[in-house]
Amino acid sequence: MTTTAPPILPVTNQSSTTTTVASAQSQPPVATPAFRAFINNVSENLRNGFSQRRNWSELVDRTAFSKPESVSDAALRIRKNYSYFRVNYLTVVALVLGFSLVTNPFSLFMLLGLLASWLFLYLFRPSDQPLVVLGRSFSDRETLGILTVFSVFVIFLTSVGSVLMSALLIGVALVCGHGAFRVPEDLFLDEQEPTANTGFLSFLGGAASNAAAAAAPAVIAARV
């Protein structure tokens, strides 16, 4: 007569499970969701902004160029053209800035390192987890001070500042030159477009502020 052995039940090691749960609870929250939310909101705002750009053929229409009659006429043209080609102009400035950084690898490397330092060492680092470098712990205030000094050094005491300033001046000069010689009589602004949104960095500022506001809860949760 054949006997069937009873099935072997799995045995759970209670002490091992308790240790695992305790260690998992003691670990600080990972800041990756906050960083991902920030990147997603920035990319979404940039997509929404680029969707408002005008046709590039309008920007380079040679039949619409003429010499301004006076300085006041040039200033008026620049203001009207910027209100219409705002996203296109900002794209041109960004391309000039990107080209300047690509042709200066040292400045690009320093800026990327500065951005990564602020993101991962301060903004998205849990506040209850001190920064440890070479066996020494740094408080939140000390980390902020070190990053501030490092930012001043990178921007003002290296070639990064001159590269950024030169690129911005070239981009603004191109925009002002195009706006002064482009006749805006054939341009029609959308009626729903707010008139107060006329600052040169209004588009970028609005996108950055919206992204920061959307990612703020995740950042606060990571730093609590």
C-alpha positions in Angstrom: 0.0 0.0 0.0 1.5 3.3 -1.1 1.3 6.2 1.3 1.4 9.8 0.1 3.6 12.1 2.0 1.9 15.4 3.2 3.0 18.5 1.3 5.8 20.5 2.8 4.6 23.9 4.0 6.9 26.8 3.4 8.5 28.1 6.6 8.9 31.8 7.1 11.9 33.0 9.0 10.2 35.6 11.2 13.4 37.2 12.4 14.7 37.6 8.8 11.4 39.1 7.7 11.4 41.5 10.6 14.9 42.6 9.9 14.2 43.2 6.2 11.1 45.3 7.0 12.9 47.3 9.6 15.8 48.0 7.3 13.5 49.0 4.5 11.6 51.4 6.8 14.9 52.9 8.1 16.1 53.7 4.6 15.4 57.3 3.6 12.9 58.0 0.8 14.4 57.9 -2.7 14.3 61.2 -4.5 14.0 59.7 -7.9 10.2 60.2 -8.2 10.6 63.9 -7.4 13.3 64.3 -10.0 11.2 62.3 -12.6 8.1 64.6 -11.8 10.3 67.7 -12.3 11.6 66.5 -15.6 8.2 65.4 -16.9 6.7 68.8 -16.0 9.5 70.7 -17.6 9.2 68.6 -20.8 5.4 69.0 -20.9 5.7 72.8 -20.5 8.3 73.0 -23.2 6.1 71.0 -25.6 3.2 73.3 -24.9 5.5 76.3 -25.5 6.9 75.0 -28.8 3.4 74.3 -30.0 2.8 78.0 -30.0 5.8 78.8 -32.3 5.1 80.5 -35.7 5.9 79.1 -39.1 9.6 79.6 -39.8 8.8 80.6 -43.4 7.2 83.8 -41.9 10.4 84.5 -40.0 12.6 84.4 -43.1 10.2 85.9 -45.6 12.5 88.2 -47.5 9.7 90.3 -49.0 8.7 91.5 -45.5 12.1 93.2 -44.7 12.7 96.9 -45.0 14.9 99.5 -43.3 13.2 101.2 -40.3 12.6 104.9 -40.7 13.9 105.8 -37.2 15.0 104.4 -33.9 11.5 104.6 -32.5 10.2 102.8 -35.5 12.8 100.0 -35.0 11.9 99.7 -31.3 8.2 99.4 -32.2 8.9 96.7 -34.8 11.0 94.8 -32.3 8.2 94.9 -29.7 5.5 93.8 -32.2 7.7 91.1 -33.8 8.7 89.7 -30.4 5.0 89.5 -29.4 4.4 87.4 -32.5 7.7 85.4 -32.9 8.4 85.0 -29.1 8.9 81.3 -29.2 10.9 81.4 -32.4 13.2 84.1 -31.0 13.7 82.2 -27.8 14.6 79.1 -29.8 17.2 81.1 -31.8 18.7 82.3 -28.5 18.7 78.8 -27.1 20.4 77.4 -30.3 23.1 80.1 -30.1 23.6 79.3 -26.4 23.8 75.5 -27.1 26.2 76.0 -30.0 28.5 78.1 -27.8 28.5 75.5 -25.0 29.1 72.6 -27.4 32.1 74.4 -28.9 33.4 75.0 -25.4 33.4 71.5 -23.8 34.9 72.8 -20.5 32.1 75.3 -19.9 29.5 72.6 -20.9 31.0 70.1 -18.4 31.2 72.7 -15.6 27.5 73.7 -16.1 26.3 70.1 -16.2 28.3 69.4 -13.1 26.9 72.5 -11.4 23.3 71.5 -12.3 23.8 67.9 -11.2 25.3 69.1 -7.9 22.2 71.3 -7.1 19.8 68.6 -8.1 21.2 65.6 -6.4 23.1 67.1 -3.5 20.4 69.6 -2.3 17.1 69.8 -4.2 16.2 66.1 -4.4 18.3 64.8 -1.4 16.2 63.8 1.7 16.8 66.4 4.4 17.1 63.7 7.1 20.1 62.2 5.3 23.2 64.2 5.8 25.7 64.6 3.0 28.8 62.6 3.7 32.1 63.4 1.8 35.4 61.8 2.7 34.0 60.6 6.0 32.7 64.0 7.1 29.0 64.8 7.4 27.6 68.2 6.2 24.3 69.6 7.4 21.7 71.1 5.1 22.9 74.7 5.7 26.5 73.7 5.1 25.6 72.0 1.8 23.7 75.1 0.6 26.6 77.3 1.4 29.1 75.0 -0.4 26.9 74.8 -3.5 26.5 78.6 -3.5 30.2 79.2 -3.3 30.8 76.6 -6.0 28.2 78.3 -8.3 29.8 81.7 -7.8 33.2 80.2 -8.6 32.0 78.4 -11.8 30.0 81.3 -13.2 32.2 84.3 -12.3 35.8 82.9 -11.9 35.9 80.6 -14.9 35.3 81.0 -18.6 31.7 79.8 -18.2 30.4 83.3 -17.4 32.0 84.9 -20.5 30.7 82.1 -22.7 27.2 82.5 -21.5 27.3 86.3 -21.7 28.7 86.2 -25.2 26.2 83.7 -26.4 23.3 85.7 -24.9 24.5 88.9 -26.4 24.8 87.3 -29.8 21.4 85.8 -29.6 19.8 89.1 -28.4 21.6 90.9 -31.2 20.2 88.5 -33.8 16.7 88.8 -32.4 16.8 92.6 -32.3 18.3 92.9 -35.8 15.6 90.7 -37.2 12.8 92.4 -35.3 14.0 95.9 -36.4 14.1 95.0 -40.1 11.0 92.7 -40.2 7.9 94.7 -41.2 5.1 93.6 -38.7 2.1 94.9 -40.7 1.2 91.5 -42.0 1.3 89.8 -38.5 -1.9 89.2 -36.6 -1.7 88.3 -32.9 -4.2 85.9 -31.4 -6.9 87.8 -29.5 -6.7 85.5 -26.5 -2.9 86.0 -26.2 -2.3 88.1 -23.0 -0.7 91.5 -23.6 1.1 91.4 -20.2 3.2 88.5 -21.3 5.7 90.6 -23.2 8.9 90.1 -21.2 11.8 88.6 -23.1 12.0 85.6 -20.7 8.3 85.4 -20.0 7.9 82.1 -21.9 10.8 80.4 -20.2 9.9 81.9 -16.8 6.3 80.7 -17.1 7.4 77.2 -18.1 10.0 77.0 -15.2 7.5 78.3 -12.6 4.8 75.9 -13.7 7.2 73.0 -13.6 8.6 74.0 -10.2 5.1 74.4 -8.8 4.0 71.0 -10.1 7.1 69.3 -8.8 7.1 71.2 -5.4 5.1 68.6 -3.5 7.4 65.8 -4.6 10.5 67.8 -3.7 9.1 68.7 -0.3 8.2 65.1 0.4 11.8 64.1 -0.4 13.3 66.7 1.9 11.0 66.1 4.9 
